[in-house]
Amino acid sequence: MAFANAGQIIDAGAKVIHIGKNTTSRVISKSLSK
């Protein structure tokens, strides 16, 4: 989750590392700007 005020820029990234074989991920990102 990321929050920003006026004049700010949101750069909210994500990184997922898979250790096991045949695995998948879903990244859900939420942002709020004012």
N, C-alpha and C positions, 0 to 999 in steps of 0.2 A: 504494500500500500504506500502511496506517495502523496504528499500534500505540497501545494505551491501557492504562493501569494502573487499579487500583481507584479509583473516584471521578472518573474522567475521562470526558468525553463525546466521541465521535468524530463529526465533521462533515466527512466526506471527500467533497467535490464534484469535479466535472470540468467542463471547458469545451472545446468543440471548435468551431473556426472553419473553415468550408469556403470555399475560394477558387474552386475550379473548379465548373462547372455539373454537375448530375446526379451529385453525390458523396454518399456515405453514410459513417457512422462507427459503430463499436461501441466503447463504453467498458466496460472490465472493471475492477471495483474490488474489492479484497480488504481485509478488516479483521481485526484480531486483538485481542481484549480479554482481560484477565487478572483 
